[in-house]
Amino acid sequence: MKLVISQIFILFFTLSFSQTLSSEYKIAYAHYTQKDYEISKDTINAFLYFNENYSLYEMNGETYDLNTFKFNENDEIESELVPFTDYVWKSFQDDLMFSKSQIVYQNGVILKQDLKDFEIIAWHPQDVKNILGYECSAVSILYKGRKYKIYYTEKFNSAVGPWKFHGLKGLILEVIDLENQLHIKAKKIEKNNKTLENPFKNNMYLSWNTLIDKANILYSKDIVEQKRCCNQYIMISGLENEIERYELNSDYAVEVNYKVYIELTEKNEIDKSLDSDFKLILTPVESNYFYVEKIINNQGLSSYGYVFQRGIIYKDLIDRKLMQDEELMGRKYLIEDEILGFNWKISDEKDVFLGYNVRKAIIEYKGQKIIAWFTPDIPISNGPDFFGGLPGLILRMEVKRLNRNSSEITFYDATSIDIASSSQIKIPKKGKSVTLDQFQQAQEEAYQRRRLLQGYGVDTSE
């Protein structure tokens, strides 16, 4: 399913909750994350602090030290244990919660989620139990691919709960995963006046779907690199055992829409140029870049008088080959060449564009000064038109071309970033085979003929 990242899923903002309030209650929970509910290294001591506006769930436990992590001859984990503290912050007035991501390739990124991101399956009015002296009712819910039975008490006028659970008719005191991967149970309730402060304030964050998109991109890139170096690859498995389930897809493509337009100053006159829409569909292996038709009479004419490339540009990033089918003056061409090489100079200048972190790069190439803004967040060395060669996808570009009588700047601005299927990528096959230089020479000749036909005459100035 297409995900409109730029409008829905990219939500980079600074968490600006500066208000600090005292909690009213502190609830201690045993937070088990294994099938066996015995006290062990997989048991987390957790504490829930809350008031009517916010809650903070603090988890303290031990985890494997990655520096000593290994498997022994019996395929058992051998590792030292190190302490950790983690949090889930909830803002009831905004219906949002924040935590550190556990998604592979995006581990530790600050995650923003909706408090109401669960589905109630059934209420169980007859299923009642006593927890810490409070009568609790039961409900079954579905959350991130898992079914849970939850016990809550209406003795507290709050819909709060441990970890990422929230939004029932009272305070949640027990959570039971029906597949026995997670069990959270209250151990003690007491009054408390701890100062509540968002542990993720001043951090950038991403939505769940955006993190999955980014993980898919890195996963696809990892498989390509494994194929390239070793002619084999290892698929990620075991994601069904994650507490928050998700899937990664190696057959994954990114779809970027660009607005391309030209500003031209010629003989001290400004010619307001036209704009055109283009689309780039790319994977870590290959890409297509093509013109998107619009119903405008003069759509696509550049200031030179010829049309922006309307044929499909295909890039093979493994073998460094490019192909393009193109039509010029009624004749079909098939451009076959190597992917262009660019000796970029990457500056320290940074910005944010469409919610992605971008960096500035500059190059002078064939009489043109080119400024590009690329994002390492999408680590695929590609870009619009024939451009690429940076450690990330190019989202914005300015290509300035100087000649004797005019200064022309072509702008490429990404307008949205979506998700697509790699099956949409096509390889051009028809037309007279030429190199890129040969086709550009034919373009220049066509431009000169067009000027003569339009009555511009031939420029004989020195």
N, C-alpha and C positions, 0 to 999 in steps of 0.2 A: 504494500500500500504506500502510495506516495506520501511523503512527509514534507510539508512546506516549512522547511527549517527557518527560512528568513523571517516568516511572519508569525509562526506559531511556536517553534521549538527552540529557536535561538533566543534566550532571555538572559543575556549577560547584564547584571546590574550590580551595583555596590550595595551590600547589605548595610543599611544605615540606621538600624534600630539602636539608637543611642540611649533610649529610655531604660532605666534599670529599676525594677520593682522587687519587693520582697515576696518570697513564696509564703503560702499559707500552710502547706503540708509537705511533709517528706515521707515518701513510701519506699521502703527497702524491698527489692525483688531479687529472687534467684532466677538468673537468666541462663537457661541451659541451651546449648547448641549442638547436642549430639543425640543419638538414639537412646543411649543409656542415660537415664536421668540421675545417676549417682554423682556425687560431688567429685569433680575431677578438674583437670586443666581447662576443660571446655565449659566450665561453669563460670559465669560472670556475676560479680556482685554489682547490682545496679540500684540506682536511687532516682526516684521521680520527684521533682520539685515543681509546684505549680501554683498559680493563682488564676483569676478570672480572665487574664489576657494572654499569658504565656505559660509554657512548661519547658522544663529542661530535664532530659533523661540522660543520666551519667552512668557509663558502664566502665567498670574496672576489672581487669583480668590479666591473663597471660597469653602470649601467642608465640609462635615459633620464630626464632631468630633466623632471618634469611641468610645471614653470614655463615651460619653453621648447619643450615638445612641440607639434609641428604637422605638417601634411602640406603639401608643396609642390604646384606645379601639375601635376607628374607623378605625384601621389598617392604620393610617397615621404616617409618620416618624416624630419623635420628637428628635431634636438634636441641640446642639450648632454648630455654624459655625466657622471654623478656616481658616486663609489664607493659600494659597499654591502658590508655584512657580514651574513650570515645563518647560522642554526644549526639543527641537528636534534639534540635530546638524547634518548638512549635509556636507559631503566632496565630492565635484563635481569631483575632480580628481580621487577619489577611487570609485565613484558611490555607496557610502554607506551613511546610516543615522543611528543615534543612539538616543535612547530615553529610558524612563523608561517603563517597561512592565505593562500593565493593565490586563494581563491574570490571571485568578483566580489560586491560589496556587503559582503563580510566580510574584505577584504584586511587583513592584519596582525593579526587576532585570533589569540590563542594557541590552537592546535589540538592536541587529544589524540587519538591513534590507537593501535590495537592493533598490536603488533609482528608478529603473525601474520596480518595482513590481506592475504594473497595466496594464490593457488592455484597449485600445481605442476602444470604440464601434462605434462611428460615429462622424464625423465633421459636424457642422451646420453653413455653410457659410452665410446663410440668417439671422441667429439669432445674431443680433448685438445690443449691448447696451452701454451706456455711463456711466462710473464709474469714479468719481473724475476728469472728464474732459478728460478721455482717452477712445478712441473707443476700445471696447472689442469684440472679437469673442468667439463663444461657441463650446464646444466639450463635448461629453458624454464618461465617462470612467467607468470601473468596478474595484473596489479596495476592497479586503478583504470582498467579499460577498455583497457589496453595490454598487448601481449605483449612479453616481454623474453627475450633469451638472456643467461645469467649464467655467468661463469667464476669458480670458487672453488678455493682450495687447502686441502687438509687438513693441510698442514704447520704450520698454526697451530690450536691447540686453542680456537678461538673461532668462533661463528656470526655474527660481526659483519660489517657491510658499509657502504658509503658511502650517503649520503642516507637514504632510507627503506627500504633493502633490508637484510634480516636473516633469520636463521633457517635457513640451509642447513648443510651438513656441514663447513663451514670458512670461512675468511676470503675475502670477495668482492673480487676484484681487477679485474673488468671487467663492465660492464653495457651491453648493446646493445639499444636499442629497435628492434624489427623494422620500425617505420615511420620510423626515422631522425630522431626528434625529440629523443632524449636518448642521450648516450653518455658513460659515465664509465669512466676507465681509470687504474689506479695507475701512478705515475711513479717513486716512491721509497719504500722501507721502511726505517725506522730505529728504534732504541730511543729511548725518550723518557720523561721523568718530569714532564710538564706536570701541574699541579694541575687536576683535573677538577671543575668546579662547574656546576650547572644554571643556564644563562643565563635561564631563565624562572621561577626560584623567586620566590615571593611574587606571582605573576601569577594571574589568574583564567583559566580555559580552558574550551573547549567541545568536544564530540565532532564528528566529521565530519557526521553526520546532522543534528545540531542546527544547525550552520552552514548547511547546505543549506536547512533549513527557514526560517531567518532570511533567507537570501538570496532565497528564493522570495517571502516576505512583502514584502520591499522591492522586488523586481522587479515584483510585482503592483501595488503602490502606485505605482511609477514609471509604469507603463503607464496606470493610471487618471488620474494627474495630467497625463500627456501628452494623453490623450483630452479631458480637461476643458478644458485651455488651448488646444489646437491642433487638436482633432478628428482627431488621428492619433497614431500611436505607432511607435516603432522597436523591433523585436524584437532581443534579444541573439542574436548568432550567433558562430560560431567556437569554441564551447566544446569541440568535438571535437579542437581543436588543443592544448588544455591538457594538460600532462604528467599530471596527475591529472584524468581526465575526469569530468564530471558534467553534469546537465541542469537547467535551470530551467523551471518551469511557470507560465505566467501565469494559468492556470485553477486557482487555488490557494485553499484555504480553511483556516481555523484552527477547530478544534473545542475548546471549553472546557466542562468539566463543573463546575457550581457546586452547593454545598450551601447551601440557604437555610433559615434557622431564626429564630425569634423568642424573645426573652426579655421577659417581661411581669411588671411589679410593679404590682399593683392593690390599692388599699386595704391596703397593708402586707403583702400576701400575694404569694408568688412562685408563678407558674404556669409549670411546666416545659413549654415549648412543643414543638411537633412540628417535624421538619425535612422538607424536600422537596428533590428533585433536579431540576435544570434543566440545559439544554444550550444553549450559544450557538455557532452556526456562522456565521462571518463572513469576508468578503473586504474589501478596501479599498473596495468598491462597495456592498455590501449585506450584510444579516445576518438570521438567524432566531434567536429565543430562545423556548424552549418547555419545558413541563413534561414530566418523564420519569416515567412511571407506575411505581409499586411496589405490590406486593400487601400493603398494610397497611390495615386497616379504616378508620382515621381519618386516613390520609395526606393531607396538604395543607391541613388546617384551620388557619387562622390564629387568633390570640387574639381577633380580632374576630368569629369565628364564620363567616366566609365563606372560600371557597377561594382559595388563591394562584392567580394567573393560570394557567389551563391552556391557553388558546388560543395560537396562534403569533403572536409579535410580529415583524413584518417592518419593517426599516429600509432606506430608499433613501438612501445617504449622498451621492449626487450631487445629487438634487433635494430633499434634506432632508425626506423624507416618511416617515411611519410608518403601518403598518396592522396591525390585530390582529383575528383572529376570536375571539369570546368567547361563552360561554353563561352566562346568569344567570337563575335561577328558571325554567328550561325554555325560555327565549327566546334565539335566536341574534342576536348583534350583530356588526357589522363596524366597528371603530374606524378612522377615517381622519382623520389630523391631521398637523401638522408635528412633526419631531423636536424634542424639548424642548431649550431652551437653558439652560445652567448657567454662572453666573459664578464659576468655581472660583478659590480662592486656593491656589496651589501653594507648599508650604513647602519648607524645605531638608532636612527629615527624610527619610532614605533607609533602605532595608532590602533584604533578598533574600527572595523568596517563590517557591516551586516552582523555584528555580534562576534566577529572573529578577530583575534589578535593578528595584526599585520605588521610587516617590516618593509622598509623602503630599500629598493635596489636601483642602481643607475648603470647605464651603458651607452656608449656611442657606437653606432652600428650602421655602416653604409650611408654615411652622411645624415644620420638621424640621431637625435638625442632621445633616449627612451628612459622613462621613469616608471617603475613597476612597484606595486604594493602586493606582497604575497603573504599567505598565512601558513605558518608551520603547523597550525591546527589540522590542516588537511595535507598531510605530508606526501603529496604526489607532485612530482616535478613536471608541471604542465601549465597551460594557460590558453587564452584565446588566440585564434588565428594560428600562426606558426610559432608563437612564442612559448617559452618554457625555460628549463635549465636552472631553476631556483629550488631550494629545499622546501618547497611548498607550493600550493596552487596560487596562481596570480589572479587577484580579484579586481585590481584597478591598474590601468596603464595610461600613460601619455606618450605618444610618439610624435616628436616634433621634427618636421622635415623642412630644410632651408634650401631655397634656390635663388636665382638672381632677382626674381620679381615678387616672390610670395613667401610667406611663412605659414605652413600648414601644420596643425596639431590634430591628430586623431586620438580620440578618447575611447577607452574601453572601460565601462563600469558594470560590474556585476550587480544585478537587481534582485536576484533571489538564488538560493541554493536549496535544491531538492534532492530526493533520493529516487533512483531509477534502477532499471534492470540492465545488466550488461548485454542482454540479448538484443537491446535496441541498437547496439553499435554495428555499423555496416562497413564493409570494405569496398571502395570504388573499384570498378573493373572495366568500364567502357571508355573509349576515346583514343586519340592519337597520343602515343607515349612521348612525353617530353620531360626535361628536367625543369626545376623551378625557375632557374635563370632563363631558360629558353622561353617559358611561358610569360615571364615578366617582360621579356623583350617584345614578344608578340603583343602584350598589353600596351606597351608604350607606343608601338607602331599604330595600334588601333586608336589610341588616344590622339595621336597626331592627325590621323585621317578624320577623326570626328571633329576636331577643331577646324580643319579646313572646310568640312561640310557645313559647320555651323557659322562660317563666315568670320572666324577669328583671324584667319590669315596666318602666315608663318612669322614668327618672331626672329628678326634678323639683327636685333640689337647686339652690340658687343658686351 
